Amino acid sequence: MTQHIVIIGAGFAGLMAALSAARLRDEKGVSPEDLKITVIAPEPALIVRPRLYEPEPGTMVAPLDELFAATDIGFHEGWVDTLDVERGMVTVTGADGMPARLFYDRLIVAAGSHGFQPPIPGLSEFGHSVTDRAGAVKLDEHLHGLAGKSASAARNTVVVGGGGFTGIEVATEMPARLREILGLGEAVRVVIVERGSVVAPDMGAESRPYIEARLRDLGIETMLGSGIARLDDGSVTLENGERIETGTVIWSAGMRASPLTAQLPADRDNLGRILVEPDLRVPGCPRIFATGDTAKAATDDKGNFSLMSCQHARRLGSFAGHNAAADLLGEPTLPYDQPAYVVCLDLGPDTAIFTRGWSPRTVELTGADAKKVKMDVNAVWIYPPAADRQTAFQNALEARTIDF
């Protein structure tokens, strides 16, 4: 009798879940006909979200067709609308608008996350983001369109809402990006608006002086202690009443898990993530695993939990895929762990900072050395493996067993 693992999402977690399930299936000598693995996503491609702040974001995509074919992973194009826990079924709407039903023996929810936009007046009309490919492409088109406008303070000013990881990477990319579009001699202004008292609050005290110095070197201003109150077509007004003339506001503060998590009868955190069991199973739903940005999982026994990051998504996915297949093949499931935690924060064209640990974070590399690591991460490490069966399976194993 054929058994079926259905995986919602082809992002970092969904891809690693599929490869890990296929790897265990292959290791146990089970045929693809006896244990089917199907990925559901709008397209058979990995959107390389960590690179969407860079120029040409439309190119930040890696096709998965050949990789899926090499590893006997099926693909179903569409968007999942509903989860029927009782019947073990998902309802999918295809690109043609037609519905389909897929039944599963094990389901892996790796549907990812989306950028959170608070109800700030004007934000949805005039704001931009880099949290998804469509938004990043729209921003890129907007920036290039600035060259056709008359020089003004508003044209030459970019305001970034949020001084966290994404906000800093967006901001430090902007001076060079704007000058390439507007001209090297143009006076450009980039402003980070952060409601908190410091930028990069999660990077820790050791990192912050280096980050702040780098922002000053790039001429990037920081406005702290006041958030964005409203936007219009040519300006942004802060909560303290200050007004900045700008035609470009990029919102970077906050992510939320896929709304599909709300269809599962389980507790969620304030980001919408399922509070999963150690093997990433959804409590009360023995046939369903949650992973990646849809799961809040303990990474160790010290009180640390997974974050909405590529680093955590890849490893979470590898555990979820292994465990879903193991559960069907009579093998023990494995408790997820990820004791090592590193951050490589981009700080512009030639500089980055690399830290290790949760708290306190220890700075290991800065400058060009850290930038080389960042380039390796962004351009090599996080991309899918080659469409070779054994290479792909080894990659899936390493994602689960090798720490940074």
C-alpha positions in Angstrom: 0.0 0.0 0.0 1.4 3.4 -1.0 2.1 5.9 1.7 2.3 9.6 1.1 4.3 12.5 2.6 3.0 15.9 1.6 5.2 19.0 2.2 3.7 22.5 2.0 6.3 24.9 0.8 9.5 24.8 -1.4 11.5 27.3 0.7 14.6 26.4 2.7 12.7 24.2 5.2 10.4 22.6 2.7 13.3 21.7 0.3 15.4 20.2 3.1 12.4 18.3 4.4 11.8 16.7 1.0 15.4 15.8 0.5 15.8 14.4 4.0 12.6 12.2 3.6 13.9 11.0 0.3 17.3 10.3 1.7 15.9 8.0 4.4 13.5 6.4 2.0 16.5 5.6 -0.2 18.6 4.4 2.7 15.9 1.9 3.8 15.5 0.6 0.2 11.9 1.8 -0.1 10.7 2.6 -3.6 9.3 6.0 -4.6 6.1 4.2 -5.5 5.7 2.8 -2.0 6.5 6.0 -0.3 5.5 9.1 -2.3 6.9 12.5 -1.4 5.1 15.5 -2.9 6.0 19.2 -2.5 3.2 21.8 -2.9 4.3 25.3 -3.9 3.4 28.0 -6.4 6.5 27.0 -8.5 9.3 24.4 -8.4 11.8 27.0 -7.3 13.6 28.2 -4.1 13.3 31.9 -3.6 16.6 33.0 -2.0 15.0 35.4 0.4 18.2 36.3 2.3 19.4 38.0 -0.9 16.3 40.1 -1.7 17.9 43.3 -0.3 20.5 43.1 -3.1 20.3 44.5 -6.6 18.4 42.5 -9.2 16.2 40.6 -6.7 14.3 39.0 -9.6 17.3 36.8 -10.2 17.4 35.5 -6.6 15.7 32.2 -7.4 17.0 28.6 -7.9 15.0 26.2 -10.0 14.2 22.8 -8.4 12.9 20.7 -11.3 16.0 18.8 -12.0 16.8 18.3 -8.3 13.3 16.9 -7.6 13.6 14.6 -10.7 17.0 13.3 -9.5 15.7 12.4 -6.1 12.2 11.1 -7.0 10.3 14.0 -5.3 7.0 14.9 -6.8 5.8 18.4 -7.2 2.2 19.9 -7.2 1.9 23.5 -8.4 -0.5 25.6 -6.4 -1.4 27.3 -3.1 -2.8 25.4 -0.1 -6.1 26.8 1.1 -7.3 24.5 3.8 -6.0 21.7 6.1 -8.4 19.0 6.9 -6.8 17.3 9.9 -9.5 14.8 10.5 -9.5 13.5 6.9 -5.7 13.8 6.4 -6.2 16.1 3.4 -5.1 19.5 2.0 -7.1 21.5 -0.5 -4.9 23.2 -3.2 -5.8 25.9 -5.7 -3.8 25.6 -8.9 -2.4 28.3 -11.2 -5.5 27.8 -13.3 -7.8 28.5 -10.4 -9.0 24.9 -10.2 -9.1 23.2 -6.8 -7.5 19.8 -6.0 -7.4 17.6 -3.0 -4.3 15.8 -1.8 -4.4 13.1 0.9 -1.5 12.4 3.2 -0.2 9.9 5.7 2.2 12.5 7.0 2.1 16.3 6.4 4.9 18.7 6.9 3.9 22.3 7.2 6.8 24.4 5.8 4.7 27.2 4.4 7.1 29.9 5.6 6.4 33.5 6.7 5.4 36.9 5.3 6.4 40.4 6.2 4.2 42.0 8.8 2.8 45.5 8.1 1.2 47.3 11.0 -1.8 49.6 10.3 0.4 52.7 9.8 -1.5 55.2 7.6 0.0 55.2 4.1 2.3 52.3 4.6 0.4 49.9 2.3 0.1 52.6 -0.4 3.6 54.2 -0.3 5.8 51.7 1.6 8.1 49.0 0.1 9.6 45.8 1.5 12.2 43.1 0.7 10.5 40.2 2.5 9.2 38.6 -0.7 10.3 38.5 -4.3 7.4 40.5 -5.7 8.0 43.3 -3.2 11.7 43.3 -3.7 11.3 43.5 -7.5 8.8 46.4 -7.1 11.3 48.2 -4.9 14.1 47.7 -7.5 11.9 49.0 -10.2 11.0 52.0 -8.1 14.7 52.8 -7.3 15.6 52.7 -11.0 12.6 54.9 -11.8 14.1 57.6 -9.5 16.6 58.4 -12.2 13.8 59.8 -14.4 12.7 62.2 -11.7 14.0 65.7 -11.0 16.6 65.9 -8.3 15.1 66.7 -4.9 15.5 65.9 -1.2 12.6 63.4 -1.5 14.0 61.7 -4.6 17.5 61.3 -3.0 16.3 60.1 0.4 15.5 56.5 1.5 14.0 55.9 4.9 14.3 52.3 6.4 11.7 51.4 9.0 13.4 49.1 11.6 16.9 48.8 12.7 17.1 45.0 13.0 19.0 42.6 10.8 17.0 43.2 7.6 16.9 46.9 8.1 20.6 47.3 8.5 21.4 45.1 5.5 18.9 47.1 3.4 20.3 50.4 4.6 24.0 49.6 4.2 23.3 48.5 0.6 21.4 51.7 -0.3 24.1 54.4 -0.6 26.0 52.5 -3.3 22.8 51.3 -5.0 21.4 54.8 -5.1 24.6 56.3 -6.5 24.8 53.7 -9.2 21.3 54.7 -10.3 21.4 58.5 -9.7 25.1 59.1 -10.4 28.2 58.9 -8.3 28.2 62.6 -7.5 24.7 62.7 -6.2 24.1 63.6 -2.5 22.0 60.7 -1.2 20.5 60.3 2.3 19.7 57.0 4.0 17.9 57.1 7.4 17.1 54.2 9.7 14.1 54.8 11.9 14.1 52.6 15.0 11.6 52.8 17.9 14.1 51.2 20.2 17.1 52.9 21.9 19.7 51.2 19.7 20.1 49.7 16.3 20.8 46.0 15.9 19.4 45.2 19.4 19.8 41.5 18.9 23.5 41.7 17.9 24.7 42.4 21.4 27.0 44.9 23.1 30.3 43.6 21.5 29.0 44.0 18.0 27.2 47.3 18.3 30.1 49.7 18.3 31.4 48.2 15.0 28.0 48.4 13.4 27.4 51.9 14.5 30.8 53.0 13.2 30.1 51.4 9.9 26.8 53.2 9.6 28.6 56.5 10.2 31.3 55.6 7.6 28.5 55.1 5.0 26.8 58.3 6.0 23.7 56.5 7.2 21.7 58.4 9.9 19.8 56.7 12.7 16.7 58.2 14.4 16.1 56.2 17.6 13.3 56.2 20.1 10.5 57.1 17.7 8.7 54.9 15.1 7.0 55.8 11.9 3.6 57.4 12.4 2.4 57.9 8.8 3.5 58.1 5.2 2.3 60.1 2.2 3.5 60.4 -1.4 6.5 62.6 -0.6 7.3 62.3 3.1 7.2 60.2 6.3 6.2 61.6 9.7 7.7 60.1 12.9 5.9 59.6 16.1 7.8 62.5 17.6 6.4 64.8 14.9 9.5 65.0 12.8 8.9 65.0 9.1 11.4 63.6 6.5 11.0 64.3 2.8 11.3 61.0 1.0 9.8 59.1 -1.9 11.2 55.8 -0.7 10.2 54.1 2.6 11.3 50.5 3.1 9.6 48.6 6.0 11.7 45.9 7.5 10.3 45.4 11.0 8.6 42.1 11.6 7.6 38.7 10.2 4.6 36.5 10.8 4.2 32.7 10.2 2.0 31.5 7.4 -1.7 31.9 8.3 -2.1 28.1 7.6 -0.8 27.6 11.2 -4.1 29.0 12.5 -5.9 26.0 11.0 -4.2 23.6 13.3 -5.6 22.9 16.8 -2.4 23.8 18.5 -0.9 26.6 20.6 1.0 29.4 18.7 3.3 32.1 19.8 2.9 35.8 19.0 4.4 35.4 15.6 1.9 32.6 14.7 4.4 29.8 15.0 3.3 26.4 16.3 4.8 25.4 19.6 6.1 22.0 18.4 7.1 18.9 20.2 10.9 17.9 20.3 10.6 15.9 17.1 8.7 18.9 15.5 5.3 17.1 15.6 2.3 19.4 16.1 0.8 18.6 19.5 -2.5 16.9 19.2 -1.9 16.1 15.5 0.3 13.0 15.4 0.4 12.9 11.5 1.5 16.5 11.1 5.0 18.1 11.6 5.6 21.9 11.5 9.0 23.3 10.5 10.9 26.3 9.4 9.2 29.6 10.0 6.0 27.9 11.0 7.6 26.2 14.1 8.9 27.5 17.4 11.3 24.8 18.5 13.8 24.6 21.4 17.3 24.6 19.9 19.0 23.4 23.1 18.4 22.9 26.8 19.4 26.5 27.7 16.2 28.2 26.8 17.0 29.2 23.2 14.5 28.8 20.4 14.6 28.7 16.7 14.4 32.0 14.8 12.8 32.9 11.5 16.1 32.5 9.6 17.5 30.5 6.7 20.0 29.0 9.2 17.3 27.5 11.4 14.9 26.7 8.5 17.4 24.4 6.8 18.1 22.3 9.9 14.5 22.3 11.0 13.5 21.1 7.6 16.0 18.3 7.6 14.8 17.0 10.9 11.1 17.3 9.9 11.6 15.4 6.7 13.6 12.7 8.4 11.1 12.3 11.2 8.1 12.2 8.9 9.7 9.4 6.8 10.9 7.6 9.9 7.5 7.6 11.4 6.1 5.8 8.4 9.0 3.4 8.1 9.0 2.2 11.7 12.1 4.1 12.6 12.5 6.3 15.7 12.1 10.0 15.3 14.9 12.3 16.4 14.6 15.4 18.7 15.6 18.5 16.8 18.6 20.4 18.2 20.7 23.3 16.9 23.1 24.4 19.7 25.3 26.5 17.4 24.1 29.9 16.4 26.0 32.3 14.2 25.1 35.6 12.5 26.8 37.1 9.5 25.4 40.6 9.0 26.1 42.4 5.8 27.3 46.0 6.2 27.6 47.2 2.6 29.7 46.5 -0.5 32.9 45.4 1.2 32.2 44.8 4.9 30.3 42.5 7.2 30.4 41.2 10.8 30.4 37.6 11.9 29.3 36.6 15.4 28.9 33.3 17.3 26.6 32.4 20.2 23.3 33.5 21.6 24.1 35.7 24.5 26.6 37.1 24.8 27.5 37.1 21.1 31.2 36.9 20.4 32.6 38.8 17.4 34.8 36.4 15.3 35.3 38.3 12.1 34.8 41.8 10.7 35.6 43.7 7.5 36.6 42.0 4.4 37.1 38.6 6.1 33.5 38.6 7.3 32.3 39.8 3.9 33.9 36.8 2.2 32.0 34.6 4.6 28.8 36.5 3.9 29.3 36.1 0.1 29.9 32.4 0.5 26.8 32.0 2.6 24.6 34.0 0.2 26.0 32.8 -3.1 26.9 29.1 -2.3 25.9 27.6 1.0 22.2 28.4 1.1 21.6 27.4 -2.6 20.2 23.9 -3.4 22.6 21.1 -4.0 23.4 19.9 -7.5 20.8 17.7 -9.2 22.7 14.6 -8.3 21.1 12.0 -6.1 24.0 11.2 -3.8 25.1 14.8 -3.5 21.6 15.9 -2.6 21.2 13.2 0.0 24.6 14.1 1.5 23.6 17.7 1.7 20.4 16.8 3.5 22.3 14.7 6.0 24.8 17.4 6.7 22.1 20.0 7.3 20.9 17.8 10.2 24.3 16.7 11.6 26.9 19.4 11.1 26.9 22.5 13.2 28.6 25.8 12.3 
